């Protein structure tokens, strides 16, 4: 299951994002989207792919609105680009 994670702290690393989701199940991948012009600057959102839909749904319900790094996360199932 692919999950969108918004309102991330600009200082959060890929490893920290992965560690945030790990308690809910196996994380296949974690990615923080960065600015094309300035590759080191986070855009404040990313994606996490969970092994199972069950783990993904549990992570979404537990982490949506949770404050991490001084910001309330927005967490929901990622929708394909239209």
C-alpha positions in Angstrom: 0.0 0.0 0.0 1.3 3.4 -1.0 0.8 6.2 1.6 1.0 10.0 1.1 2.6 11.8 4.1 2.1 15.6 4.1 3.1 18.5 6.3 6.5 16.9 7.2 9.2 18.9 9.0 11.7 20.1 6.4 14.4 18.6 8.5 13.0 15.1 8.5 15.2 12.4 6.9 14.1 9.4 4.8 15.4 7.2 7.7 13.3 9.1 10.3 10.2 8.8 8.0 10.8 5.1 7.7 11.2 4.7 11.5 8.0 6.6 12.1 6.0 4.0 10.1 8.0 0.9 11.1 6.0 0.2 14.3 2.9 -0.4 12.2 4.4 -3.1 9.9 7.1 -3.7 7.3 8.1 -0.7 5.3 9.0 -1.5 1.7 10.2 2.1 0.9 10.2 5.6 2.2 10.8 8.7 0.1 10.8 12.4 0.9 10.2 14.6 -2.2 12.8 17.2 -2.7 12.9 20.4 -4.7 14.4 19.9 -8.2 16.4 23.1 -8.1 17.8 22.6 -4.6 18.0 18.8 -4.2 18.7 19.1 -0.4 15.5 21.0 0.4 12.5 18.9 1.3 9.1 19.9 -0.2 7.5 18.9 3.1 5.8 15.7 1.8 6.7 12.2 0.9 5.5 8.6 0.3 5.8 5.4 2.3 5.1 2.0 0.8 4.0 -0.6 3.3 4.2 -4.4 2.8 0.5 -5.0 3.6 -2.7 -3.0 3.3 -3.6 -3.9 6.9 -0.3 -2.3 8.1 -0.9 0.7 5.9 -4.4 1.3 7.2 -3.2 1.0 10.8 -0.4 3.5 10.1 -2.9 5.9 8.5 -5.4 5.8 11.3 -2.6 6.2 14.0 -0.4 8.8 12.4 -2.9 11.1 10.6 -2.9 14.4 12.7 -0.1 13.2 14.9 2.5 15.9 15.7 6.0 15.0 14.7 8.8 17.6 14.5 6.4 20.3 15.6 4.0 19.6 12.7 0.7 17.7 12.5 1.1 15.0 9.8 -1.4 14.5 7.0 -1.4 10.8 6.2 -3.7 9.1 3.7 -3.6 6.5 0.9 -1.7 7.9 -2.1 -3.8 8.4 -5.2 -2.2 7.9 -8.6 -1.5 11.1 -10.6 -4.4 12.0 -12.8 
